[in-house]
């Protein structure tokens, strides 16, 4: 995708959609998220509106009645829609990237073809899944836009092509397990669906999770993934413990975490655990539901033994720390 002029739809995807529609074939397009667009930006000054209660950009949402609004996808707080920037007061506010509603709008305008959007709201119960399958069987839409591996398509609805608009779904998250999640998302889709034609758009075609998934080489992926984890002592080659503290007062969060961090360093030195890694860092979402959040991360092959000592000595429960003894993520 780094060679494309349009970073939403590659030339290959555009030509493939045109060909499939002309031949009356069925296409499924996989998009990262539901709703309209993941964020808003002022194209003049670069300002990005953030939620007042969460440290995430506000998403652009189009309701069923076509009314537009801004929405925080964490706390669901709604904001009035506006094209005027709150910083420079210019009428230059635009959306960036594409989510399901905007992809459907793009396809409708570009190819004059109606689409069916499938997301978690349409398949979060057995009743809804059955209704969705019946809808696919009766309507036989040519293009379906979906967000995840929600259900097995019915045998009456055969797919001719599946398009991943962004195979880099997890790769920009600062966590050690993102490559594994990305691999399984692609690999399971290739394995699960009876479709001969796949197009995978990516900015990282040589990234090993994407490369091995496209080759259907699970063994090679596991070798490369295990090599990375073993070198950095991530599970299963080391224990990982994440201690979270949150509070509505930011200064109190800093003081509490700093005090615990120093106490942990002291205990590690006292018990001669020199290989133990201890560091403090904000999580991926620093503020959520009006509360500031901060992590202390411990990584070592015997973290659990150390945490038994810490739990006894420092009485963490009484201090309102949340402990994830066997963490599978650091964000």
Order of alpha helices (4+ residues) and beta strands (2+ residues): alpha-beta-beta-beta-beta-beta-beta-alpha-beta-alpha-beta-beta-alpha-beta-alpha-alpha-beta-alpha-beta-beta-beta-alpha-beta
